[in-house]
Amino acid sequence: MPMDLYAEEIIAHYEHPHNRGKIDLPNLSTREYNPVCGDDITVYILLEKGRIIEIKFEGDGCAISMASASMVTDYVKGKTVKDVENMDAKTIIGLIGVDPGPARLKCAILPLKAIKNALKKLPPDTT
């Protein structure tokens, strides 16, 4: 895809994010904040048998962090805890379609960091 199409997709996810909101009774939730640029995200996860069956997020931030949150929450639905543990910055760059560079990479991976930190709250025998 040409670079401008990636940019258009990021803008579309920023303006019309998927999975924005709150789950009433999540198994897990956590908040992450990036003091450098002010990105703030809370994720809510509903797990069943070690698999993410529902995930939502709330927060405010730059276009990259909010678009990434929309794309990452779409991507992890149906994935196992182990699948998510194996995700990294390369996964996020692949999802958003552009390398945001070192300064903005923290913005892009903040949603994944929140999801992983929420999953760390699970007792070891439930993954």
KARAPE-V844800 format. One record per residue. N is the residue number from 1. RES is the residue in three letters. PHI is phi in whole degrees, 0 to 359 (none if undefined). PSI is psi in degrees with one decimal (NA if undefined). OMEGA is omega in whole degrees, -180 to 180 (* if undefined). Layout:
n:N res:RES phi:PHI psi:PSI omega:OMEGA
n:N res:RES phi:PHI psi:PSI omega:OMEGA
This chain:
n:1 res:MET phi:none psi:136.7 omega:176
n:2 res:PRO phi:296 psi:154.0 omega:-176
n:3 res:MET phi:305 psi:-40.5 omega:-177
n:4 res:ASP phi:293 psi:-27.8 omega:176
n:5 res:LEU phi:290 psi:-37.1 omega:175
n:6 res:TYR phi:297 psi:-44.6 omega:179
n:7 res:ALA phi:299 psi:-40.9 omega:178
n:8 res:GLU phi:297 psi:-39.8 omega:179
n:9 res:GLU phi:293 psi:-40.4 omega:177
n:10 res:ILE phi:299 psi:-45.0 omega:179
n:11 res:ILE phi:296 psi:-41.1 omega:179
n:12 res:ALA phi:298 psi:-43.7 omega:179
n:13 res:HIS phi:291 psi:-32.6 omega:178
n:14 res:TYR phi:292 psi:-44.4 omega:-177
n:15 res:GLU phi:283 psi:-29.5 omega:-178
n:16 res:HIS phi:225 psi:69.0 omega:-174
n:17 res:PRO phi:293 psi:142.2 omega:173
n:18 res:HIS phi:276 psi:150.0 omega:172
n:19 res:ASN phi:65 psi:22.5 omega:176
n:20 res:ARG phi:280 psi:132.9 omega:179
n:21 res:GLY phi:141 psi:-162.2 omega:-174
n:22 res:LYS phi:228 psi:144.5 omega:173
n:23 res:ILE phi:267 psi:131.0 omega:-176
n:24 res:ASP phi:300 psi:-46.9 omega:-178
n:25 res:LEU phi:233 psi:71.7 omega:-179
n:26 res:PRO phi:287 psi:153.1 omega:172
n:27 res:ASN phi:289 psi:-36.3 omega:-174
n:28 res:LEU phi:219 psi:151.0 omega:170
n:29 res:SER phi:204 psi:156.0 omega:175
n:30 res:THR phi:200 psi:158.2 omega:179
n:31 res:ARG phi:241 psi:138.0 omega:175
n:32 res:GLU phi:233 psi:144.4 omega:-178
n:33 res:TYR phi:225 psi:135.0 omega:177
n:34 res:ASN phi:252 psi:101.7 omega:-176
n:35 res:PRO phi:294 psi:-20.1 omega:-179
n:36 res:VAL phi:295 psi:-44.4 omega:-178
n:37 res:CYS phi:239 psi:-3.7 omega:176
n:38 res:GLY phi:88 psi:7.6 omega:176
n:39 res:ASP phi:297 psi:136.1 omega:-176
n:40 res:ASP phi:220 psi:122.7 omega:-177
n:41 res:ILE phi:220 psi:139.5 omega:172
n:42 res:THR phi:239 psi:129.6 omega:177
n:43 res:VAL phi:250 psi:147.0 omega:178
n:44 res:TYR phi:236 psi:127.9 omega:-174
n:45 res:ILE phi:233 psi:135.2 omega:173
n:46 res:LEU phi:246 psi:115.3 omega:-179
n:47 res:LEU phi:255 psi:148.0 omega:172
n:48 res:GLU phi:218 psi:119.8 omega:180
n:49 res:LYS phi:53 psi:45.0 omega:176
n:50 res:GLY phi:75 psi:13.3 omega:-178
n:51 res:ARG phi:235 psi:139.6 omega:178
n:52 res:ILE phi:283 psi:114.2 omega:180
n:53 res:ILE phi:259 psi:-20.3 omega:176
n:54 res:GLU phi:208 psi:142.0 omega:178
n:55 res:ILE phi:210 psi:137.0 omega:178
n:56 res:LYS phi:221 psi:164.4 omega:178
n:57 res:PHE phi:218 psi:154.2 omega:172
n:58 res:GLU phi:229 psi:154.3 omega:176
n:59 res:GLY phi:153 psi:-178.3 omega:179
n:60 res:ASP phi:223 psi:148.3 omega:178
n:61 res:GLY phi:175 psi:-172.7 omega:-180
n:62 res:CYS phi:290 psi:169.8 omega:-179
n:63 res:ALA phi:302 psi:-39.6 omega:-177
n:64 res:ILE phi:293 psi:-44.9 omega:-178
n:65 res:SER phi:293 psi:-40.7 omega:-178
n:66 res:MET phi:286 psi:-38.3 omega:176
n:67 res:ALA phi:295 psi:-41.3 omega:178
n:68 res:SER phi:299 psi:-42.3 omega:178
n:69 res:ALA phi:301 psi:-43.0 omega:179
n:70 res:SER phi:297 psi:-47.0 omega:-177
n:71 res:MET phi:290 psi:-41.9 omega:-178
n:72 res:VAL phi:293 psi:-41.3 omega:180
n:73 res:THR phi:294 psi:-35.5 omega:173
n:74 res:ASP phi:299 psi:-47.1 omega:-174
n:75 res:TYR phi:295 psi:-38.9 omega:-174
n:76 res:VAL phi:276 psi:-11.8 omega:178
n:77 res:LYS phi:301 psi:127.5 omega:180
n:78 res:GLY phi:88 psi:-10.3 omega:180
n:79 res:LYS phi:279 psi:155.3 omega:177
n:80 res:THR phi:276 psi:165.0 omega:176
n:81 res:VAL phi:302 psi:-42.3 omega:180
n:82 res:LYS phi:298 psi:-41.7 omega:177
n:83 res:ASP phi:304 psi:-45.7 omega:-178
n:84 res:VAL phi:291 psi:-38.8 omega:178
n:85 res:GLU phi:300 psi:-29.3 omega:-179
n:86 res:ASN phi:275 psi:-5.8 omega:179
n:87 res:MET phi:284 psi:149.8 omega:179
n:88 res:ASP phi:213 psi:-169.5 omega:-179
n:89 res:ALA phi:302 psi:-36.6 omega:179
n:90 res:LYS phi:298 psi:-38.0 omega:177
n:91 res:THR phi:300 psi:-45.0 omega:-178
n:92 res:ILE phi:294 psi:-44.2 omega:178
n:93 res:ILE phi:301 psi:-39.7 omega:177
n:94 res:GLY phi:296 psi:-38.6 omega:-180
n:95 res:LEU phi:291 psi:-46.3 omega:-176
n:96 res:ILE phi:279 psi:-17.2 omega:172
n:97 res:GLY phi:86 psi:-1.2 omega:178
n:98 res:VAL phi:218 psi:152.8 omega:172
n:99 res:ASP phi:270 psi:112.0 omega:-175
n:100 res:PRO phi:285 psi:-2.8 omega:-178
n:101 res:GLY phi:84 psi:164.4 omega:-173
n:102 res:PRO phi:300 psi:-37.9 omega:-177
n:103 res:ALA phi:293 psi:-36.2 omega:-176
n:104 res:ARG phi:260 psi:-5.1 omega:180
n:105 res:LEU phi:299 psi:-37.4 omega:178
n:106 res:LYS phi:299 psi:-35.5 omega:177
n:107 res:CYS phi:296 psi:-45.1 omega:-176
n:108 res:ALA phi:292 psi:-35.8 omega:-176
n:109 res:ILE phi:267 psi:-4.3 omega:180
n:110 res:LEU phi:304 psi:-44.1 omega:178
n:111 res:PRO phi:299 psi:-40.9 omega:178
n:112 res:LEU phi:295 psi:-40.8 omega:177
n:113 res:LYS phi:301 psi:-43.1 omega:179
n:114 res:ALA phi:297 psi:-44.5 omega:-179
n:115 res:ILE phi:297 psi:-46.9 omega:-180
n:116 res:LYS phi:297 psi:-41.0 omega:179
n:117 res:ASN phi:293 psi:-34.0 omega:175
n:118 res:ALA phi:295 psi:-44.2 omega:-179
n:119 res:LEU phi:294 psi:-25.2 omega:177
n:120 res:LYS phi:293 psi:-16.5 omega:180
n:121 res:LYS phi:282 psi:-10.3 omega:179
n:122 res:LEU phi:290 psi:141.2 omega:170
n:123 res:PRO phi:299 psi:145.4 omega:-175
n:124 res:PRO phi:305 psi:-31.1 omega:-175
n:125 res:ASP phi:277 psi:0.6 omega:-177
n:126 res:THR phi:258 psi:-0.7 omega:-179
n:127 res:THR phi:273 psi:NA omega:*
